[in-house]
Amino acid sequence: SSGLTRSTWSRRVLWTQNERSSVAKIYAIDGDGARRAVIKLAGARRVNLQDIASGPDHTLWVGDIGDDRAERSRIRLFRIREPRRLSDRSVDPTRYRLRY
């Protein structure tokens, strides 16, 4: 995990992400680091997630921006609406493809 952001709801929850994986996931954790929920970003495969940020209107932004070998010409951002209720689930994110 390399990114951390606060919940957009009034609760003591932080969000983080897995770095390298064949499937993109974000994790809700409490102040002790205990997992509260896992959200799979449907359709996001072969990713190198490096950061996560809270946004307006209860959105979470996840950056597939890792490029240790400087080989990528494009990166991706995923936006989801942060769920009010925490539970494991799969969501279909809005995808943004950006080019260097």
NORCOR-V596731 format. One record per residue. N is the residue number from 1. RES is the residue in one letter. SS is DSSP state (2 for helix, 1 for strand, 0 for the rest). NEAR is the number of other ideal C-beta (glycine too) atoms within 8 Angstrom. Layout:
n:N res:RES ss:SS near:NEAR
n:N res:RES ss:SS near:NEAR
This chain:
n:1 res:S ss:0 near:8
n:2 res:S ss:0 near:7
n:3 res:G ss:0 near:13
n:4 res:L ss:1 near:7
n:5 res:T ss:1 near:10
n:6 res:R ss:1 near:7
n:7 res:S ss:0 near:12
n:8 res:T ss:0 near:9
n:9 res:W ss:0 near:8
n:10 res:S ss:0 near:3
n:11 res:R ss:0 near:5
n:12 res:R ss:0 near:5
n:13 res:V ss:0 near:12
n:14 res:L ss:1 near:11
n:15 res:W ss:1 near:16
n:16 res:T ss:1 near:11
n:17 res:Q ss:1 near:15
n:18 res:N ss:0 near:10
n:19 res:E ss:0 near:10
n:20 res:R ss:1 near:7
n:21 res:S ss:1 near:9
n:22 res:S ss:1 near:5
n:23 res:V ss:1 near:9
n:24 res:A ss:1 near:15
n:25 res:K ss:1 near:11
n:26 res:I ss:1 near:15
n:27 res:Y ss:1 near:13
n:28 res:A ss:1 near:14
n:29 res:I ss:1 near:11
n:30 res:D ss:0 near:10
n:31 res:G ss:0 near:5
n:32 res:D ss:0 near:4
n:33 res:G ss:0 near:5
n:34 res:A ss:0 near:6
n:35 res:R ss:1 near:7
n:36 res:R ss:1 near:8
n:37 res:A ss:1 near:11
n:38 res:V ss:1 near:9
n:39 res:I ss:1 near:14
n:40 res:K ss:1 near:10
n:41 res:L ss:1 near:15
n:42 res:A ss:1 near:8
n:43 res:G ss:1 near:7
n:44 res:A ss:1 near:12
n:45 res:R ss:1 near:7
n:46 res:R ss:1 near:3
n:47 res:V ss:1 near:13
n:48 res:N ss:1 near:10
n:49 res:L ss:0 near:18
n:50 res:Q ss:0 near:10
n:51 res:D ss:1 near:10
n:52 res:I ss:1 near:14
n:53 res:A ss:1 near:9
n:54 res:S ss:1 near:11
n:55 res:G ss:1 near:9
n:56 res:P ss:2 near:3
n:57 res:D ss:2 near:5
n:58 res:H ss:2 near:7
n:59 res:T ss:1 near:12
n:60 res:L ss:1 near:15
n:61 res:W ss:1 near:11
n:62 res:V ss:1 near:17
n:63 res:G ss:1 near:13
n:64 res:D ss:1 near:14
n:65 res:I ss:0 near:11
n:66 res:G ss:0 near:10
n:67 res:D ss:0 near:9
n:68 res:D ss:0 near:5
n:69 res:R ss:0 near:4
n:70 res:A ss:0 near:5
n:71 res:E ss:0 near:4
n:72 res:R ss:0 near:7
n:73 res:S ss:0 near:4
n:74 res:R ss:1 near:8
n:75 res:I ss:1 near:11
n:76 res:R ss:1 near:13
n:77 res:L ss:1 near:12
n:78 res:F ss:1 near:14
n:79 res:R ss:1 near:11
n:80 res:I ss:1 near:13
n:81 res:R ss:1 near:8
n:82 res:E ss:0 near:12
n:83 res:P ss:0 near:10
n:84 res:R ss:0 near:5
n:85 res:R ss:0 near:4
n:86 res:L ss:0 near:7
n:87 res:S ss:0 near:6
n:88 res:D ss:0 near:5
n:89 res:R ss:1 near:8
n:90 res:S ss:1 near:7
n:91 res:V ss:1 near:11
n:92 res:D ss:0 near:5
n:93 res:P ss:0 near:12
n:94 res:T ss:1 near:6
n:95 res:R ss:1 near:9
n:96 res:Y ss:1 near:8
n:97 res:R ss:1 near:7
n:98 res:L ss:1 near:8
n:99 res:R ss:1 near:5
n:100 res:Y ss:0 near:6
